[in-house]
Amino acid sequence: MGWSVKKRVLVSCCVGWGLSIIGAGLIPLLDFVIRKMVEQNVVISPNNDLVYKIWKDYPIPIYMQFYIFHVTNPERVLQGKKPRLKQTGPYTYSEKRFKFNITFNPNGTVTYRQKRVFQFLRDKSVGNESDIFTSPNPMFWTLISALKMESGEVRKVVKDILTLFDEHVFMNRSVKELLWGYQDSLLSASQKIDPEWFYTAIVGYFTNKNDTDDGVYTVYTGERDINLLGVIDKYNGSSVLPFWTTYYANMINGTDGTLSPPYIDKSRTLFSFASDVCRSVAGVYNGDSLTPQGIKVWRFTAPLNYLQNATVNPDNLGFCTPQNNCLGQGLVNISSCQLVDFFHIPAVLSFPHFYLADKKYLDAVVGLNPNEAEHQTIVDAEPILDISLEWVSWHLAT
């Protein structure tokens, strides 16, 4: 005797409901299984072949792009006029990262050095490394800064020495020299007198940062706690930095930018330690985005209070160097970690074009045009593995 249409419909509905209930129950289980598989396969370990190779010799393309400001009126500046700046760029370099001297420690950490190798890419640049620009002379300003408290007689002697060695307020140097260094005549002469104190005669914004390592890192492997994967435990053997004036400012937060804990939480601040500026950089969630390849990413941008003056953000008081000597809004003095021959090179960190900085800095020059779209710091991260797919941008100036 055949089933009635009503019975068949009823059975079909029951089966459908049952499968829906089973499916609903399996979804959390499947999510749990996938999460555990991801966590097990991203731990830093020689036994985890794929991830270890990625971590050791980072294969994801990294591009460092530099924009150079050319002072178009140096003679007029010496007469008291505002500097007129012309930006040219990008000058693009590929960056390769290789870890070596790797030691796994019994406490769930791994210690290593990381070499960074930069190579100029003419096809991704507006010009050649040999392009010449007029810019402030860092050695001139280093000596001027060091002699602020000296007597008039001492300053006069130093002025005569600067003139003798052709050290002037401005200099004409190529892109390659500005970035990676040039032989300074005054330092070369000083090196002959006291080679222990003057251990180098090379000056540049990124001197000794190409084909070299930037120190000894100790990071968590994630074996004991996946939420600490890649997070820095110590840098150069210390859990804090020596450059700033408060414990908060000297804290080392985040990873070295290679591997991070999976399944990032958009409600939390992302941190990555940047040895070039001797501090951790931060990012807060600012919406979803798509890469040119169509990959969905979460966009993080630098918090608005990141470079705020200590009067607005008291946490930044420790970045005022010397102690309590704070610059205006949007600028941080990083001279304490920029050394050449034990001398601190005058250097200031800001967003490009003094974005979010005090108006007085913009008013002091001609040629800067800050805007959010071009000059905010952006980190685009894949939300499951927390792989940073885009990272821009900072402005370093003397």
C-alpha positions in Angstrom: 0.0 0.0 0.0 1.7 3.3 -1.1 2.4 6.2 1.1 0.2 9.2 0.8 1.6 12.5 -0.4 1.2 13.9 3.1 3.3 11.1 4.7 6.1 11.5 2.1 6.2 15.3 2.8 6.2 14.7 6.5 9.1 12.2 6.3 11.0 14.5 4.0 10.6 17.4 6.4 11.7 15.3 9.3 14.8 14.1 7.5 15.6 17.7 6.4 15.1 18.9 10.0 17.3 16.1 11.3 20.1 16.9 8.8 19.9 20.6 9.7 20.2 19.8 13.4 23.2 17.5 12.7 24.7 20.1 10.4 24.3 22.8 13.0 25.9 20.6 15.6 28.8 19.7 13.3 29.6 23.3 12.3 31.1 24.2 15.7 32.9 20.9 15.8 34.3 21.4 12.3 35.4 24.9 13.2 37.1 23.5 16.3 38.9 20.9 14.3 40.1 23.4 11.6 41.3 25.8 14.4 43.3 23.0 16.0 44.8 22.0 12.7 45.8 25.6 12.0 47.3 26.0 15.5 49.3 22.7 15.2 50.7 23.6 11.8 51.9 27.1 12.6 54.1 26.4 15.6 57.7 27.3 15.0 59.6 24.0 15.0 62.2 22.2 12.8 59.7 19.3 12.7 57.1 21.6 11.2 58.8 21.7 7.9 56.7 24.1 5.8 56.1 26.7 8.5 59.7 26.5 9.6 61.0 27.2 6.1 58.7 30.1 5.7 59.7 31.5 9.1 63.4 31.0 8.5 63.7 32.3 5.0 60.6 34.6 4.6 59.3 34.0 1.0 56.6 36.6 0.8 57.8 39.6 -1.3 58.6 42.7 0.8 59.1 46.1 -0.9 60.6 49.1 0.8 59.8 52.3 -0.9 61.5 55.6 -0.2 60.4 59.1 -1.1 63.2 61.7 -1.0 62.6 65.4 -0.3 64.8 67.8 -2.3 65.5 71.2 -0.9 65.1 73.5 -3.9 66.3 76.7 -2.3 69.2 76.0 0.0 70.8 79.4 -0.4 67.6 81.2 0.5 67.2 79.0 3.6 70.6 80.2 4.8 69.2 83.7 4.4 66.3 82.9 6.7 63.6 81.8 4.2 61.4 78.7 4.5 62.8 75.6 2.9 61.0 74.6 -0.3 60.7 70.8 -0.6 60.0 68.7 -3.7 59.1 65.1 -3.1 60.4 62.4 -5.6 59.7 58.7 -5.4 59.3 55.9 -5.0 62.8 54.5 -5.0 61.9 50.8 -4.5 63.9 48.0 -2.9 63.1 44.4 -2.5 63.8 43.1 1.1 64.7 39.6 1.9 64.9 38.2 5.4 67.0 35.3 6.5 67.2 33.9 10.1 70.4 32.4 11.3 72.2 31.3 14.5 68.9 29.7 15.5 68.7 28.1 18.9 65.5 26.5 20.4 65.3 27.0 24.1 63.6 24.7 26.7 61.1 27.3 27.8 59.2 27.4 24.5 61.2 30.2 22.8 63.7 30.3 20.0 66.6 32.7 19.7 68.0 33.9 16.4 69.5 36.7 14.3 67.8 38.0 11.2 69.6 39.3 8.2 67.9 41.8 5.9 69.1 42.2 2.4 67.9 45.1 0.2 68.2 45.2 -3.6 67.3 48.2 -5.8 64.5 47.7 -8.3 64.8 50.1 -11.2 61.6 48.9 -12.8 59.6 49.8 -9.7 61.3 53.2 -9.2 61.0 56.6 -10.7 64.7 57.0 -11.2 68.2 55.6 -10.5 70.0 55.2 -7.2 72.5 57.8 -8.7 69.9 60.6 -8.7 71.2 63.6 -6.7 69.2 65.4 -4.0 70.0 68.4 -1.8 69.2 67.6 1.8 70.3 68.5 5.4 73.8 67.3 6.3 73.4 64.9 9.2 77.0 65.3 10.4 76.8 69.1 10.5 73.6 69.0 12.5 74.9 66.2 14.8 77.8 68.4 15.8 75.7 71.5 16.1 73.2 69.6 18.3 76.1 68.2 20.5 77.5 71.7 21.1 74.4 73.5 22.2 75.7 73.8 25.8 79.3 74.6 24.9 81.0 78.0 25.1 81.3 80.4 22.2 85.0 79.6 21.9 84.4 75.9 21.5 81.6 76.5 18.9 83.9 78.8 16.9 86.7 76.1 16.8 84.1 73.5 15.7 82.8 75.9 13.0 86.3 76.3 11.6 86.7 72.5 11.6 83.4 72.1 9.8 84.5 74.6 7.2 87.9 72.9 6.8 86.3 69.5 6.0 83.7 71.0 3.7 80.8 70.2 6.1 77.9 72.5 5.4 74.2 72.9 6.4 73.1 71.2 3.2 74.8 68.5 1.0 74.2 67.0 -2.4 74.1 63.2 -2.3 72.7 60.4 -4.4 69.8 58.2 -3.3 72.2 55.4 -2.6 74.4 57.6 -0.5 71.6 59.1 1.5 70.1 55.7 2.3 73.0 53.3 2.7 75.8 55.6 3.5 78.8 57.7 2.2 82.3 58.3 3.3 82.3 61.5 5.5 85.6 63.4 5.3 85.5 64.7 8.9 84.8 61.2 10.3 87.5 59.7 8.1 90.1 62.2 9.6 88.8 61.5 13.1 89.0 57.8 12.6 92.7 58.1 11.9 93.2 59.9 15.2 91.0 57.6 17.4 89.8 54.5 15.6 88.2 53.0 18.8 85.9 56.0 19.3 85.3 56.7 15.7 84.7 53.2 14.5 83.1 54.1 11.2 83.3 56.9 8.7 80.1 56.0 6.9 77.0 58.1 7.4 73.5 57.3 6.0 69.9 56.9 7.2 70.1 53.1 6.9 73.9 52.7 7.4 74.8 49.1 8.4 71.2 47.9 7.8 71.7 46.3 4.4 73.0 42.7 4.4 73.3 42.8 8.2 71.2 41.7 11.1 69.6 44.1 13.6 70.2 42.2 16.8 69.4 39.1 18.7 65.7 38.1 19.0 64.1 35.6 21.3 60.4 34.9 20.4 57.8 32.4 21.5 57.4 29.3 19.3 53.7 28.9 20.1 54.2 25.4 21.3 53.0 26.1 24.8 50.6 28.9 24.0 49.6 29.5 20.4 48.5 33.1 21.3 52.2 33.9 21.9 53.3 32.6 18.5 56.1 34.9 17.2 55.7 37.4 20.1 59.1 38.8 21.2 60.2 37.7 24.7 63.6 39.5 24.5 65.6 41.7 22.2 69.4 41.7 22.5 68.9 39.7 25.7 66.6 42.1 27.4 62.8 42.2 27.8 62.9 46.1 27.7 64.6 48.7 25.5 67.3 51.0 26.7 66.4 54.1 24.6 63.4 55.7 26.4 62.7 57.3 29.8 59.8 55.2 31.1 59.1 51.5 31.5 56.0 51.9 29.3 57.9 53.4 26.4 60.7 50.8 26.7 58.2 47.9 26.5 58.8 45.5 23.5 55.4 44.6 22.2 54.4 42.3 19.4 56.3 40.2 16.9 59.2 40.8 14.4 56.6 40.9 11.6 57.3 37.4 10.3 54.8 35.2 12.1 51.9 36.2 14.4 49.3 34.3 16.4 46.5 33.0 14.2 42.9 34.1 14.4 43.5 37.7 15.2 40.9 39.6 17.2 39.8 42.8 15.5 39.0 44.4 18.9 42.6 44.2 20.0 45.5 46.4 19.1 48.1 44.7 16.8 51.8 45.4 17.7 55.0 44.8 15.7 58.5 45.8 16.9 60.4 48.0 14.4 64.1 48.1 15.3 64.7 50.9 12.7 62.8 53.3 15.0 63.5 51.5 18.2 60.0 51.0 19.3 56.8 48.9 18.7 54.3 50.2 16.2 50.6 49.7 16.7 47.5 49.2 14.6 43.8 49.2 15.4 41.0 47.7 13.2 39.7 50.1 10.7 37.5 48.0 8.4 37.7 45.2 5.8 39.5 45.4 2.5 40.5 43.4 -0.5 44.0 43.0 -1.9 44.6 43.4 -5.6 44.5 39.5 -5.7 41.1 39.5 -4.2 42.1 38.2 -0.8 39.9 39.5 2.1 41.9 41.2 4.7 41.3 43.3 7.8 42.8 46.8 7.7 44.6 48.1 10.7 45.7 51.7 11.0 47.9 53.6 13.5 45.8 54.9 16.4 45.3 58.6 16.3 47.1 59.0 19.7 50.2 57.1 18.6 52.4 60.1 18.0 50.4 62.6 20.1 52.1 64.9 22.5 52.4 63.8 26.1 50.0 66.5 27.2 47.3 64.8 25.2 48.5 61.2 25.6 50.5 60.8 28.9 51.7 57.4 27.8 54.0 59.1 25.3 55.9 61.0 28.0 58.6 58.3 27.9 59.3 59.0 24.3 60.3 62.6 25.1 64.1 62.7 25.0 66.0 64.1 26.8 63.5 63.5 29.7 60.5 65.8 29.6 61.8 67.4 26.4 58.7 66.8 24.3 58.3 67.8 20.7 55.0 69.1 19.3 52.1 67.0 18.2 52.9 64.3 15.7 56.7 64.2 16.1 59.0 62.0 18.2 62.7 62.5 18.7 64.4 59.1 17.9 68.0 60.4 18.2 68.6 58.3 21.2 68.7 55.2 19.1 70.4 56.6 16.0 74.2 56.3 16.6 77.2 57.0 14.5 80.6 56.7 16.4 78.8 57.1 19.7 77.2 60.4 18.5 73.4 60.6 18.4 72.3 61.6 14.9 69.4 64.2 15.1 66.4 62.3 13.7 62.7 62.7 14.1 59.9 60.3 13.4 56.5 61.4 12.1 53.8 60.3 9.7 54.6 61.3 6.1 54.2 65.0 5.2 53.7 65.7 9.0 50.3 64.1 8.8 48.4 64.7 12.1 51.3 67.0 13.3 51.2 70.4 14.8 50.4 73.1 12.2 53.6 75.0 13.1 55.7 72.3 11.5 53.8 72.5 8.2 54.0 76.3 8.3 57.8 76.1 8.7 58.3 74.6 5.2 56.7 74.8 1.7 55.8 71.7 -0.3 54.2 69.3 2.2 50.6 68.2 1.6 49.4 65.8 4.3 46.3 63.7 3.7 44.8 60.6 5.3 44.5 58.5 2.1 48.2 58.7 1.3 49.9 59.2 4.6 48.3 57.2 7.3 50.0 54.0 8.4 48.2 50.9 7.1 48.6 47.2 7.9 46.4 44.8 5.9 46.3 41.4 7.7 44.8 38.1 6.6 42.4 37.4 9.6 43.1 33.6 10.1 46.9 33.4 9.8 47.6 37.1 10.5 49.9 37.4 7.6 50.6 41.1 6.9 50.0 41.7 3.2 50.5 45.5 3.1 52.4 47.8 5.4 52.9 51.6 5.0 54.2 54.2 5.9 56.6 56.3 8.0 58.6 59.5 7.6 62.1 59.7 9.0 63.9 63.1 8.8 66.9 64.9 10.1 
